[in-house]
Amino acid sequence: MPHALAGAIIGSQPQPGRVNAGGDGETMRSDLQPERPRLPRVVWAAAWVSFFADFSTELIYGVLPAFYLHTLSLGIVSLGLIEGLAESVVAATKLFSGSLSDRTGRRPRWMLAGYTLSGLAKPALGLASGGLLVGALRVLDRFGKGLRGAPRDALVTDAVRDADHGRMFGVQRAFDHAGALTGGLVAAGLLASGWVDSRTLFLFSAIPGAIAVAIILAFVREPRRQTDDTEREPDGKRASNPPWSVWDAWRTASPGLRRFLLPISIFALGNASDMLLLAIAYERFLAVGYPEPVALGFLPLLWALLHVIRALGSTWGGAQSDHVGRVALVRFGWGVYAVVYVLAAWLAAGGPAWLAWLVFALYGIHTILTEAPEKALVAALSPDAQTRGGAYGLVQFVSGVGMLPATLLASALWMGFGPGVAFLTDALLAGFAAWMLGRIGLERFRPHPPEA
């Protein structure tokens, strides 16, 4: 679990002699500091922001399927439409927020706007009574996520050298998942106590959301962006201007980044909303005879298990990607994802209820192997710091926009042929994406080892 807030934010000062790595991976250090430097304090501040934001999000996420299906009496297709649309809004927003943060150089302001919007939308769900209003609030919440994601990733990437990108993103994801774990456990405890219902949980989510905003205001500042020769033309001008649109982002993307978008788009078509996994677990718990309050209480615990594994392993996964091929880790992670959905199909076909716990445990391992390495790979494929926000936005746009058709496809297959067919389709798409990633020649984008 992360250490004390003040010590992490204030005490983790940048070390002398560290120079941000350039596009060729060269790193210079002073003779007085041969070891790997500490991460700068803006990275720790952003990590604590992620901790409290995900605390707020996961306080409510585990109960959303039951809220949709039972409290609001919506169907599985409506659930898929709301969540797929919400995640697609995230993707579309990340593209322009990343590009605009490249142009303005004011990434903390984009983070502040995004975290504030999400912090207002989540507690408002507790006051909503219809599917249309709930859908609008979920879209507003995810719009806030889209505003902050790419600028935050670009901000912390600018603050560290290339050889430490995997480690830095591993720390970010570990704090993110630790916050999610805390939110899930608090939600399960409150529900088990009988003191609150799902609507009250939504209102409680305002507290950690407000803390996240306060940390941005107090500690997050734009780091001094380092430049090198790879970012300028021979006449000294910038190599490129930050993109404004999907086409502009595609046009300015490196050839390697363009190739990476192909397997990402295939994987996105099989990456349906996690709500469907929670929904099948909830239905299976009810089918084997658990009372409704117990089945509902299991959902935050499943989500907490997922984030226990993510929090414990994310730093390791990111650090491993600094020393081994990032592509190999991502491919293996996508293979694990395929196994997850094969097991989910077994659960849907009447498998034992304990399979739900195995499904979410393996899903956590998939995340360890993919989240930080994918972000570090995008950084390696985008050496120009002036367009890096747009690069993150483009990748997140492609992966996120696919969630709407992916979730609608899975929901339609669920209704027409049963959940097992829907989950097996997702598994096949993930396996094909993993195969494709190994065929497009990105293995040469390996991290430069840190100097001893």
C-alpha positions in Angstrom: 0.0 0.0 0.0 1.4 3.5 -0.8 3.3 5.3 1.9 2.3 8.5 3.6 0.9 11.2 1.3 3.1 14.1 2.5 6.3 12.0 2.4 5.6 10.8 -1.1 4.6 14.1 -2.6 7.0 16.4 -0.8 9.9 14.1 0.1 10.4 12.5 -3.3 12.6 15.3 -4.8 14.3 15.0 -8.2 17.9 14.0 -7.9 20.8 16.1 -9.3 22.6 14.8 -12.3 19.5 13.3 -14.0 18.8 14.4 -17.5 15.7 13.4 -19.4 16.5 10.9 -22.1 16.2 11.8 -25.7 14.7 9.8 -28.6 17.8 7.7 -29.0 17.6 6.5 -25.4 21.0 8.1 -24.4 21.1 9.0 -20.7 23.6 11.2 -18.9 24.2 11.1 -15.2 26.5 12.7 -12.8 29.4 10.6 -11.4 27.9 11.2 -7.9 24.7 9.3 -8.7 25.3 6.1 -10.5 22.1 4.4 -9.2 18.7 4.9 -10.8 17.3 8.3 -9.7 14.1 8.7 -7.7 11.0 9.6 -9.5 10.3 13.4 -9.3 7.6 14.6 -7.0 5.1 15.5 -9.8 4.9 11.7 -10.5 4.1 11.0 -6.9 1.5 13.8 -6.8 -0.2 12.4 -10.0 -0.1 8.9 -8.5 -1.9 10.1 -5.3 -4.5 11.9 -7.5 -5.1 8.6 -9.3 -5.4 6.8 -5.9 -8.2 9.0 -4.6 -9.9 9.3 -8.0 -10.1 5.5 -8.3 -11.1 5.2 -4.7 -14.1 7.4 -5.7 -14.8 5.4 -8.9 -14.5 1.9 -7.5 -16.7 2.8 -4.5 -19.6 2.6 -6.9 -18.4 0.6 -9.9 -19.0 -2.8 -8.3 -22.7 -2.1 -7.6 -23.5 -0.5 -10.9 -24.6 -3.8 -12.7 -27.1 -4.5 -9.9 -28.2 -0.8 -9.9 -28.9 -1.0 -13.7 -30.5 -4.5 -13.7 -32.5 -4.4 -10.5 -32.9 -0.9 -9.1 -33.6 0.7 -12.5 -34.9 -2.6 -14.1 -32.8 -2.0 -17.3 -31.9 -4.9 -19.6 -28.4 -6.2 -20.5 -28.5 -4.4 -23.8 -29.3 -1.1 -22.1 -26.4 -1.7 -19.7 -24.1 -2.4 -22.6 -25.3 0.7 -24.5 -24.7 3.0 -21.5 -21.3 1.7 -20.6 -20.1 1.3 -24.2 -21.2 4.9 -25.0 -19.5 6.2 -21.8 -16.2 4.5 -22.7 -16.3 5.7 -26.3 -16.8 9.3 -25.0 -13.6 8.7 -22.9 -11.7 7.7 -26.1 -12.9 10.6 -28.2 -12.2 13.1 -25.5 -8.7 11.8 -24.8 -7.7 12.5 -28.4 -8.4 16.2 -28.4 -7.4 16.7 -24.7 -4.0 15.2 -25.4 -3.5 17.3 -28.5 -4.7 20.6 -26.8 -2.4 19.9 -23.9 0.4 19.6 -26.3 -0.4 23.0 -27.8 -1.1 24.9 -24.6 1.5 23.2 -22.4 -1.0 23.4 -19.5 -1.5 19.8 -18.7 -2.4 20.4 -15.0 -5.4 22.5 -16.0 -6.8 19.7 -18.2 -6.3 17.3 -15.3 -8.1 19.6 -12.9 -11.0 20.0 -15.3 -11.3 16.3 -15.8 -11.1 15.2 -12.2 -13.5 17.9 -11.1 -16.2 16.9 -13.7 -16.0 13.2 -12.7 -16.0 14.2 -9.0 -19.4 16.0 -9.5 -21.0 13.4 -11.8 -20.5 10.3 -9.6 -22.4 11.4 -6.5 -25.2 12.8 -8.7 -25.9 9.2 -9.7 -27.3 8.7 -6.2 -30.1 11.2 -7.0 -31.0 9.9 -10.5 -34.1 7.7 -11.1 -34.3 7.0 -14.8 -32.0 5.2 -17.3 -31.7 8.3 -19.5 -30.4 10.5 -16.7 -28.1 7.8 -15.3 -26.7 7.4 -18.8 -26.1 11.1 -19.2 -24.3 11.2 -15.8 -22.1 8.2 -16.7 -21.2 9.9 -20.0 -20.3 13.1 -18.1 -18.2 11.1 -15.6 -16.3 9.4 -18.5 -16.0 12.7 -20.3 -14.0 14.0 -17.3 -11.8 10.9 -17.4 -11.1 11.6 -21.1 -10.1 15.2 -20.4 -7.5 14.2 -17.8 -6.0 10.9 -19.1 -3.8 11.8 -22.0 -2.5 15.1 -20.5 -1.7 13.3 -17.2 0.2 10.6 -19.1 2.1 13.1 -21.1 2.9 15.2 -18.1 4.5 12.4 -16.1 6.3 11.1 -19.2 7.9 14.5 -19.7 9.2 14.4 -16.1 11.3 11.3 -16.4 14.0 9.8 -18.7 13.1 7.2 -21.3 14.8 4.3 -19.4 12.4 4.9 -16.4 9.1 5.1 -18.3 8.1 1.6 -17.5 8.9 2.0 -13.8 7.1 5.3 -13.6 3.9 4.0 -15.3 4.1 1.0 -13.0 4.0 3.3 -10.0 1.1 5.2 -11.5 -0.9 2.1 -12.1 0.0 0.6 -8.6 -1.4 3.7 -6.9 -4.4 3.7 -9.2 -5.2 0.1 -8.4 -4.5 0.6 -4.7 -7.2 3.3 -4.7 -9.6 1.1 -6.6 -8.9 -1.7 -4.0 -9.6 0.6 -1.1 -12.8 1.8 -2.8 -14.0 -1.7 -3.4 -13.3 -2.9 0.2 -14.9 0.2 1.7 -18.0 -0.4 -0.5 -18.2 -4.1 0.5 -17.8 -3.1 4.2 -20.5 -0.5 4.1 -22.9 -2.7 2.2 -22.3 -5.6 4.6 -23.0 -3.3 7.6 -26.5 -2.6 6.3 -26.0 1.1 7.0 -26.1 2.2 3.4 -27.6 1.2 0.1 -26.1 1.7 -3.4 -27.5 5.2 -3.7 -25.8 6.3 -0.6 -22.5 4.9 -1.9 -22.8 7.2 -4.8 -23.1 10.2 -2.5 -20.1 9.0 -0.4 -17.9 9.0 -3.6 -17.8 12.8 -3.5 -15.3 12.7 -0.6 -12.3 11.0 -2.2 -13.1 12.8 -5.5 -12.7 16.2 -3.7 -9.4 15.0 -2.2 -8.0 14.2 -5.7 -8.9 17.7 -6.8 -7.2 19.3 -3.8 -4.0 17.4 -4.5 -3.9 18.7 -8.1 -4.4 22.3 -6.8 -1.7 22.0 -4.2 1.0 19.8 -5.8 0.7 19.2 -9.5 2.8 21.6 -11.6 4.0 21.4 -15.2 7.6 20.0 -15.3 10.3 21.6 -17.4 10.1 19.8 -20.7 13.4 18.5 -22.0 14.1 18.6 -25.7 16.8 17.0 -27.8 17.9 16.9 -31.4 15.3 14.3 -32.4 12.6 16.9 -31.7 13.8 19.5 -34.1 14.3 19.9 -37.8 17.8 20.9 -39.1 16.8 24.5 -39.1 16.0 24.4 -35.4 12.2 24.4 -35.7 10.0 21.9 -34.0 9.8 18.7 -35.9 6.0 18.8 -35.8 3.0 20.6 -34.5 0.6 18.9 -32.1 -2.4 17.4 -33.9 -5.9 18.7 -33.7 -7.9 15.8 -35.1 -7.9 12.0 -35.7 -6.5 12.5 -39.2 -3.9 15.0 -37.9 -2.8 12.7 -35.1 -2.6 9.8 -37.6 -0.6 12.0 -40.0 2.0 13.1 -37.4 2.2 9.6 -35.8 5.4 7.6 -36.3 5.3 4.6 -38.6 5.7 2.3 -35.6 2.8 3.9 -33.8 0.6 3.5 -36.8 1.4 -0.2 -37.0 0.7 -0.6 -33.3 -2.9 0.7 -33.9 -3.8 -2.3 -36.0 -3.6 -4.9 -33.2 -4.9 -2.4 -30.7 -8.1 -1.9 -32.8 -8.6 -5.7 -33.0 -8.1 -6.2 -29.3 -10.6 -3.3 -28.7 -13.3 -5.1 -30.6 -13.0 -7.9 -28.0 -12.7 -5.6 -25.0 -16.3 -5.3 -23.9 -17.2 -3.5 -20.7 -16.1 -5.1 -17.5 -19.7 -4.7 -16.4 -20.6 -7.8 -18.3 -18.1 -9.9 -16.2 -19.7 -8.5 -13.1 -23.2 -9.1 -14.4 -22.5 -12.8 -15.2 -20.9 -13.2 -11.8 -23.9 -11.6 -10.1 -26.4 -13.8 -12.0 -24.4 -16.9 -11.2 -24.3 -16.1 -7.5 -28.0 -15.8 -7.5 -28.5 -19.0 -9.5 -26.6 -21.1 -7.0 -28.7 -19.8 -4.2 -27.0 -16.9 -2.6 -29.5 -14.3 -1.2 -29.6 -11.1 -3.2 -27.8 -8.9 -0.5 -25.0 -11.4 -0.3 -24.7 -11.7 -4.1 -24.6 -7.9 -4.3 -21.9 -7.7 -1.6 -19.7 -10.2 -3.5 -19.4 -7.8 -6.4 -17.3 -5.1 -4.7 -15.2 -8.0 -3.3 -14.6 -9.4 -6.8 -13.6 -5.9 -7.9 -11.3 -5.5 -4.9 -9.6 -8.9 -5.6 -8.9 -7.6 -9.2 -7.3 -4.5 -7.8 -5.3 -6.3 -5.1 -3.5 -8.2 -7.8 -3.2 -5.1 -10.0 -1.8 -3.0 -7.2 0.7 -5.6 -6.1 2.0 -6.3 -9.6 1.8 -3.1 -11.6 5.1 -1.7 -10.5 6.8 -5.0 -11.2 5.2 -5.2 -14.7 6.3 -1.7 -15.6 9.8 -2.3 -14.3 10.0 -5.6 -16.2 9.1 -3.7 -19.4 12.2 -1.5 -18.9 14.4 -4.6 -19.2 12.7 -7.0 -21.5 10.7 -6.5 -24.7 7.5 -4.5 -24.1 5.8 -6.2 -27.0 6.4 -9.7 -25.5 4.8 -8.7 -22.3 1.8 -7.1 -24.0 1.3 -10.2 -26.2 1.4 -12.5 -23.2 -1.1 -10.2 -21.4 -3.5 -10.3 -24.2 -3.2 -14.1 -24.2 -4.1 -14.2 -20.5 -7.2 -12.0 -21.4 -8.3 -14.6 -23.9 -8.1 -17.3 -21.1 -10.1 -15.0 -18.8 -13.0 -14.9 -21.3 -12.9 -18.6 -22.0 -13.3 -19.2 -18.2 -16.1 -16.6 -18.2 -17.9 -18.6 -20.9 -17.6 -21.7 -18.7 -19.1 -19.8 -15.8 -21.9 -18.6 -17.9 -22.6 -22.2 -19.1 -23.2 -23.3 -15.5 -19.7 -23.6 -14.1 -19.0 -23.5 -10.4 -19.5 -20.1 -8.8 -15.9 -20.1 -7.5 -14.8 -19.6 -11.2 -15.9 -15.9 -10.8 -13.0 -15.4 -8.3 -10.5 -17.1 -10.7 -11.8 -15.0 -13.6 -11.1 -11.7 -11.8 -7.7 -12.9 -10.4 -6.5 -13.7 -13.9 -7.9 -10.5 -15.2 -5.7 -8.7 -12.7 -2.7 -10.6 -14.1 -3.6 -9.5 -17.6 -3.6 -5.9 -16.5 -0.1 -6.2 -14.8 1.3 -7.5 -18.1 -0.3 -4.8 -20.3 -1.1 -1.4 -18.8 2.3 0.0 -18.0 4.1 -1.8 -20.8 1.6 -0.4 -23.4 2.1 3.1 -22.2 5.8 2.8 -22.2 5.7 1.3 -25.7 3.7 4.3 -26.9 6.4 6.6 -25.4 9.1 4.6 -27.3 7.1 4.9 -30.5 6.6 8.7 -30.0 10.0 10.3 -29.3 8.8 13.9 -29.9 7.7 15.2 -26.6 5.8 18.0 -28.3 3.3 15.5 -29.8 3.3 12.8 -27.1 0.0 13.9 -25.6 -1.6 13.5 -29.1 0.0 10.1 -29.4 -1.4 8.8 -26.2 -4.8 10.3 -27.1 -4.7 8.6 -30.5 -4.0 5.2 -29.0 -6.6 5.6 -26.3 -9.0 6.9 -28.9 -8.7 3.8 -31.0 -8.8 1.4 -28.1 -11.7 3.2 -26.4 -13.9 3.9 -29.4 -13.9 0.2 -30.0 -15.6 -0.4 -26.6 -19.0 0.8 -27.9 -19.3 -1.7 -30.8 -17.5 -4.3 -28.6 -20.0 -4.0 -25.8 -23.0 -3.8 -28.1 -21.7 -6.9 -30.0 -21.2 -8.8 -26.8 -24.7 -7.7 -25.4 -26.4 -8.7 -28.7 -24.7 -12.1 -28.7 -25.6 -12.5 -25.0 -29.3 -11.8 -25.9 -29.3 -13.9 -29.1 -27.1 -16.8 -28.3 -26.3 -16.6 -24.6 -23.4 -15.1 -22.6 -21.1 -18.0 -23.4 -21.0 -17.2 -27.1 -20.4 -13.5 -26.3 -17.4 -14.3 -24.1 -15.9 -16.8 -26.5 -16.0 -14.2 -29.3 -14.1 -11.8 -27.1 -11.5 -14.5 -26.3 -11.0 -15.2 -30.0 -10.5 -11.5 -30.9 -8.0 -11.1 -28.1 -6.0 -14.1 -29.2 -6.0 -12.9 -32.8 -4.8 -9.4 -31.7 -1.9 -11.0 -29.7 -0.9 -13.0 -32.8 -1.1 -9.8 -35.0 1.1 -7.8 -32.5 3.9 -10.3 -33.1 3.7 -9.9 -36.8 4.1 -6.2 -37.3 7.8 -5.7 -36.5 7.7 -3.7 -33.2 10.2 -5.9 -31.4 13.0 -3.5 -32.2 11.5 -0.9 -29.9 13.2 -2.3 -26.8 14.0 -0.1 -23.8 17.6 1.1 -23.5 19.1 -0.4 -20.3 19.9 2.1 -17.6 23.5 2.9 -17.1 25.2 1.4 -14.0 
